[in-house]
């Protein structure tokens, strides 16, 4: 699957649901890991309630997909 880099995570979630046949029955989060380690460096959640359980979590609204990937010359 190829998606535009300027997609918001909320939009990416909708696309993933559509291509997978999912129906939005469960909450989700996006977790990013350090490249050299299996240590989470960022976690994005779709609802504000998720912010209450983890101080380092990020609310995904208006966050762009490309903001979590370093640029490379491909």
DSSP file (Angstrom, degrees, kcal/mol; ACC not computed):
  #  RESIDUE AA STRUCTURE BP1 BP2  ACC     N-H-->O    O-->H-N    N-H-->O    O-->H-N    TCO  KAPPA ALPHA  PHI   PSI    X-CA   Y-CA   Z-CA
    1    1 A X              0   0    0      0, 0.0     2,-0.5     0, 0.0     0, 0.0   0.000 360.0 360.0 360.0 132.7    0.0    0.0    0.0
    2    2 A X        +     0   0    0      0, 0.0     2,-0.3     0, 0.0     0, 0.0  -0.970 360.0 177.4-117.5 130.0    1.4    3.4   -0.9
    3    3 A X        -     0   0    0     -2,-0.5     2,-0.1     4,-0.0     9,-0.0  -0.922  37.6 -92.2-128.9 155.4    0.0    6.5    0.7
    4    4 A X    >   -     0   0    0     -2,-0.3     3,-1.2     1,-0.1    61,-0.1  -0.381  29.7-131.6 -64.3 144.0    0.9   10.2    0.5
    5    5 A X  T 3  S+     0   0    0      1,-0.3    61,-2.0    60,-0.1    62,-0.2   0.728 103.4  62.7 -70.1 -22.0    3.4   11.4    3.0
    6    6 A X  T 3  S+     0   0    0     59,-0.2    -1,-0.3    58,-0.1     2,-0.2   0.166  77.0 123.6 -92.2  20.7    1.3   14.4    4.0
    7    7 A X    <   -     0   0    0     -3,-1.2    58,-3.6    57,-0.1    59,-0.3  -0.539  63.1-123.2 -76.3 142.9   -1.6   12.2    5.2
    8    8 A X  B  >  -A   64   0A   0     56,-0.3     4,-2.4    -2,-0.2     3,-0.5  -0.584  22.2-116.8 -81.8 153.0   -2.8   12.8    8.7
    9    9 A X  H  > S+     0   0    0     54,-2.1     4,-2.5    51,-0.4     5,-0.2   0.848 115.9  57.7 -60.4 -34.2   -2.7    9.7   11.0
   10   10 A X  H  > S+     0   0    0     50,-0.4     4,-1.5    53,-0.2    -1,-0.2   0.891 109.0  45.9 -62.3 -38.2   -6.5    9.8   11.4
   11   11 A X  H  > S+     0   0    0     -3,-0.5     4,-2.1     2,-0.2    -2,-0.2   0.899 110.2  53.3 -69.9 -41.0   -6.8    9.6    7.6
   12   12 A X  H  X S+     0   0    0     -4,-2.4     4,-2.8     1,-0.2    -2,-0.2   0.904 106.1  54.2 -59.8 -41.3   -4.2    6.7    7.5
   13   13 A X  H  X S+     0   0    0     -4,-2.5     4,-2.2     1,-0.2    -1,-0.2   0.914 107.5  49.6 -59.5 -43.8   -6.3    4.9   10.1
   14   14 A X  H  X S+     0   0    0     -4,-1.5     4,-2.2     2,-0.2    -1,-0.2   0.892 111.6  49.0 -63.2 -39.5   -9.4    5.1    7.9
   15   15 A X  H  X S+     0   0    0     -4,-2.1     4,-2.6     2,-0.2     5,-0.3   0.930 109.7  51.1 -65.8 -45.4   -7.5    3.8    4.9
   16   16 A X  H  X S+     0   0    0     -4,-2.8     4,-1.4     1,-0.2     6,-0.3   0.894 110.8  49.6 -59.5 -40.2   -6.0    0.9    6.8
   17   17 A X  H  X>S+     0   0    0     -4,-2.2     5,-2.0    -5,-0.2     4,-1.1   0.928 111.3  49.0 -63.3 -45.0   -9.6    0.0    8.0
   18   18 A X  H  <5S+     0   0    0     -4,-2.2     3,-0.5     1,-0.2    -2,-0.2   0.929 113.9  43.5 -63.5 -46.9  -10.9    0.1    4.4
   19   19 A X  H  <5S+     0   0    0     -4,-2.6    -1,-0.2     1,-0.2    -2,-0.2   0.748 118.5  45.7 -73.2 -21.4   -8.2   -2.0    2.8
   20   20 A X  H  <5S-     0   0    0     -4,-1.4    -1,-0.2    -5,-0.3    -2,-0.2   0.537 108.8-119.9 -96.0  -8.4   -8.3   -4.5    5.7
   21   21 A X  T  <5 +     0   0    0     -4,-1.1    -3,-0.2    -3,-0.5     2,-0.1   0.710  60.9 151.0  76.3  19.6  -12.1   -4.8    5.9
   22   22 A X      < -     0   0    0     -5,-2.0    -1,-0.2    -6,-0.3    -2,-0.1  -0.458  39.1-152.2 -83.4 159.1  -12.1   -3.5    9.5
   23   23 A X        -     0   0    0     -2,-0.1    -1,-0.1    -5,-0.0    -5,-0.0   0.042  44.8 -98.9-124.7  26.4  -15.1   -1.6   10.9
   24   24 A X  S    S+     0   0    0      1,-0.1     4,-0.0     2,-0.0    -2,-0.0   0.864  74.3 140.9  63.8  38.6  -13.7    0.6   13.6
   25   25 A X        +     0   0    0      2,-0.1     2,-0.3     1,-0.0    -1,-0.1   0.716  61.3  40.2 -83.3 -21.9  -14.7   -1.7   16.5
   26   26 A X  S    S-     0   0    0      1,-0.0     2,-0.1     0, 0.0    -2,-0.0  -0.900  84.6-106.6-130.0 155.1  -11.5   -1.2   18.5
   27   27 A X        -     0   0    0     -2,-0.3     2,-0.3     1,-0.0    -2,-0.1  -0.378  38.0-163.7 -72.2 158.6   -9.2    1.6   19.5
   28   28 A X        -     0   0    0     -2,-0.1    18,-0.8    -4,-0.0     2,-0.3  -0.857  11.8-166.1-134.0 168.4   -5.8    1.8   17.9
   29   29 A X  E     -B   45   0B   0     -2,-0.3     2,-0.5    16,-0.2    16,-0.2  -0.969  18.9-131.3-150.7 158.4   -2.5    3.5   18.4
   30   30 A X  E     -B   44   0B   0     14,-2.1    14,-3.0    -2,-0.3     2,-0.4  -0.949  23.5-166.6-110.7 127.5    0.5    4.0   16.3
   31   31 A X  E     -B   43   0B   0     -2,-0.5     2,-0.4    12,-0.2    12,-0.2  -0.957   3.6-161.1-119.9 132.5    3.9    3.1   17.9
   32   32 A X  E     -B   42   0B   0     10,-3.0     9,-3.3    -2,-0.4    10,-1.5  -0.916   8.5-156.8-112.8 138.5    7.3    4.1   16.5
   33   33 A X  E     -B   40   0B   0     -2,-0.4     7,-0.2     7,-0.3     5,-0.1  -0.818  28.1 -97.3-114.4 152.1   10.5    2.4   17.5
   34   34 A X        -     0   0    0      5,-2.3     3,-0.4    -2,-0.3     5,-0.2  -0.397  35.5-125.5 -61.9 142.9   14.1    3.6   17.5
   35   35 A X  S    S+     0   0    0      1,-0.2    -1,-0.1     3,-0.1    -2,-0.0   0.881 106.7  37.5 -62.1 -40.5   15.8    2.3   14.4
   36   36 A X  S    S+     0   0    0      3,-0.1     2,-0.3     2,-0.0    -1,-0.2   0.564 122.0  38.7 -91.5  -8.6   18.7    0.6   16.2
   37   37 A X  S    S-     0   0    0     -3,-0.4     2,-0.4     2,-0.2     0, 0.0  -0.906  77.4-119.4-136.6 162.6   16.7   -0.6   19.2
   38   38 A X  S    S+     0   0    0     -2,-0.3     2,-0.5    -5,-0.1    -3,-0.1  -0.304  72.5 125.0 -95.2  48.6   13.3   -2.1   20.0
   39   39 A X        -     0   0    0     -2,-0.4    -5,-2.3    -5,-0.2    -2,-0.2  -0.936  65.4-119.9-111.2 125.2   12.5    0.8   22.2
   40   40 A X  E     +B   33   0B   0     -2,-0.5    -7,-0.3    -7,-0.2     3,-0.1  -0.421  30.5 176.4 -63.6 133.8    9.4    2.8   21.6
   41   41 A X  E     +     0   0B   0     -9,-3.3     2,-0.3     1,-0.4    -8,-0.2   0.574  66.8  14.4-111.8 -17.2   10.1    6.5   20.9
   42   42 A X  E     -B   32   0B   0    -10,-1.5   -10,-3.0     2,-0.0     2,-0.4  -0.973  55.0-169.1-158.1 143.7    6.6    7.7   20.1
   43   43 A X  E     -B   31   0B   0     13,-0.5    15,-2.9    -2,-0.3     2,-0.4  -0.983   9.5-162.5-136.4 124.4    3.1    6.5   20.6
   44   44 A X  E     -Bc  30  58B   0    -14,-3.0   -14,-2.1    -2,-0.4     2,-0.3  -0.887   6.6-167.3-108.5 136.7    0.1    8.2   19.0
   45   45 A X  E     -Bc  29  59B   0     13,-2.5    15,-2.9    -2,-0.4    16,-0.3  -0.891  21.2-139.5-122.9 154.2   -3.5    7.7   20.2
   46   46 A X  S    S+     0   0    0    -18,-0.8     2,-0.4    -2,-0.3   -17,-0.1   0.642  82.5  52.7 -88.5 -15.2   -6.8    8.6   18.5
   47   47 A X  S >  S-     0   0    0      1,-0.1     3,-1.6    13,-0.0     4,-0.3  -0.934  77.5-127.3-126.4 146.8   -8.7    9.8   21.6
   48   48 A X  G >  S+     0   0    0     -2,-0.4     3,-1.8     1,-0.3     4,-0.4   0.779 104.5  70.8 -61.8 -27.9   -7.9   12.3   24.3
   49   49 A X  G >  S+     0   0    0      1,-0.3     3,-1.4     2,-0.2     4,-0.4   0.813  87.3  66.5 -59.2 -29.1   -8.6    9.8   27.0
   50   50 A X  G X  S+     0   0    0     -3,-1.6     3,-0.8     1,-0.3     4,-0.5   0.727  88.9  66.7 -63.6 -21.5   -5.4    8.0   25.9
   51   51 A X  G <  S+     0   0    0     -3,-1.8     3,-0.3    -4,-0.3    -1,-0.3   0.722  90.1  64.2 -71.8 -21.1   -3.4   11.0   27.1
   52   52 A X  G <  S+     0   0    0     -3,-1.4    -1,-0.2    -4,-0.4    -2,-0.2   0.688 100.5  49.8 -77.2 -18.2   -4.3   10.4   30.7
   53   53 A X  S <  S+     0   0    0     -3,-0.8     2,-0.3    -4,-0.4    -1,-0.2   0.585 116.4  31.5 -99.1 -12.3   -2.5    7.0   30.9
   54   54 A X    >   -     0   0    0     -4,-0.5     3,-1.1    -3,-0.3    -1,-0.3  -0.935  60.4-153.2-151.3 120.2    0.9    7.9   29.5
   55   55 A X  T 3  S+     0   0    0     -2,-0.3    -1,-0.1     1,-0.2    -4,-0.0   0.762  97.6  50.0 -65.8 -25.3    2.6   11.3   29.8
   56   56 A X  T 3  S+     0   0    0      2,-0.1   -13,-0.5   -14,-0.0    -1,-0.2   0.429  83.0 114.2 -97.3   1.6    4.6   10.8   26.6
   57   57 A X    <   -     0   0    0     -3,-1.1     2,-0.4    -6,-0.2   -13,-0.2  -0.369  56.9-140.3 -72.7 153.8    1.7    9.8   24.4
   58   58 A X  E     -c   44   0B   0    -15,-2.9   -13,-2.5    -2,-0.1     2,-0.5  -0.948  12.9-124.3-119.2 133.4    0.8   12.1   21.5
   59   59 A X  E     -c   45   0B   0     -2,-0.4   -13,-0.2   -15,-0.2   -11,-0.1  -0.657  21.4-145.9 -74.7 124.5   -2.8   12.9   20.4
   60   60 A X    >   +     0   0    0    -15,-2.9     3,-2.2    -2,-0.5   -51,-0.4   0.624  57.3 120.7 -74.1 -13.5   -2.8   11.9   16.7
   61   61 A X  T 3  S-     0   0    0    -16,-0.3     3,-0.1     1,-0.3    -2,-0.1  -0.287  89.6  -2.3 -58.1 129.6   -5.2   14.7   15.5
   62   62 A X  T 3  S+     0   0    0      1,-0.2     2,-0.5    -2,-0.0    -1,-0.3   0.556  96.4 134.6  66.7  12.1   -3.6   16.9   12.9
   63   63 A X    <   -     0   0    0     -3,-2.2   -54,-2.1    -5,-0.0     2,-0.3  -0.807  51.8-132.7 -91.4 128.6   -0.3   15.0   13.1
   64   64 A X  B >   -A    8   0A   0     -2,-0.5     3,-1.1   -56,-0.2   -56,-0.3  -0.578   7.4-131.5 -84.8 142.9    1.1   14.3    9.6
   65   65 A X  G >  S+     0   0    0    -58,-3.6     3,-1.6     1,-0.3   -59,-0.2   0.879 106.6  57.9 -53.2 -44.7    2.5   10.8    8.7
   66   66 A X  G >  S+     0   0    0    -61,-2.0     3,-1.5   -59,-0.3    -1,-0.3   0.696  87.8  75.5 -66.4 -19.0    5.7   12.4    7.3
   67   67 A X  G <  S+     0   0    0     -3,-1.1    -1,-0.3     1,-0.3    -2,-0.2   0.615  94.7  51.9 -70.6  -9.4    6.5   14.0   10.6
   68   68 A X  G <  S+     0   0    0     -3,-1.6     2,-0.4    -4,-0.2    -1,-0.3   0.250  99.2  72.6-109.2  11.8    7.6   10.7   12.0
   69   69 A X  S <  S-     0   0    0     -3,-1.5     2,-0.1    -4,-0.1     3,-0.1  -0.990  76.8-130.3-128.0 131.3   10.0    9.7    9.2
   70   70 A X        -     0   0    0     -2,-0.4     2,-0.2     1,-0.1    -2,-0.1  -0.480  36.3-102.6 -75.2 150.2   13.4   11.2    8.5
   71   71 A X        -     0   0    0     -2,-0.1     2,-0.3     2,-0.0    -1,-0.1  -0.469  40.6-175.1 -75.6 143.5   14.0   12.3    5.0
   72   72 A X        -     0   0    0     -2,-0.2     2,-1.0    -3,-0.1    -3,-0.0  -0.958  31.2-117.5-133.7 153.0   16.1   10.1    2.8
   73   73 A X              0   0    0     -2,-0.3    -2,-0.0     1,-0.2     0, 0.0  -0.801 360.0 360.0 -91.7 101.4   17.4   10.6   -0.7
   74   74 A X              0   0    0     -2,-1.0    -1,-0.2     0, 0.0     0, 0.0   0.402 360.0 360.0-102.1 360.0   15.8    7.8   -2.6
